[in-house]
Amino acid sequence: MKNKISAELLKGSLKPIVMKLLKENTRMYGYEITQRVEKLSQGKISLTYGALYPILHKLEADGIVITEQENVNNRTRVYYQLTPKGTKKSIEKINELEEFVKTLAILLKPNPSVGLCTT
């Protein structure tokens, strides 16, 4: 069984992850986003609707995404798409997350050749 990544660790990373997926895929609907995250993370990240939709609604309120409704098999499907402002913001957030991950890697696997502080 794969180890799932805790919601606590993911909390601050979900918005840039969602923005990156929207940037790469033009437009997506909620279920599609959850499935893509699960597939790309090899099952380590399960993005719940309870976590996803507040992010999408916040992005919409901030003018980062727009929605478009489409009728598919007699059901209304809401697609999310980055606005031009959202595309610019997604690049910033993705870069910020990448820098954070690099910094975590340094902290978690310190280089033994770097001198340790002695107090």
TADA-V251768 format. One record per helix or strand of 2 or more residues. SS is the DSSP state (@ for helix, = for strand). FROM is the first residue (numbers start at 0). LEN is the number of residues. If there is no record, write none. Layout:
SS & FROM & LEN
SS & FROM & LEN
This chain:
@ & 6 & 4
@ & 13 & 12
= & 26 & 3
@ & 29 & 11
@ & 48 & 13
= & 64 & 8
= & 74 & 8
@ & 83 & 25
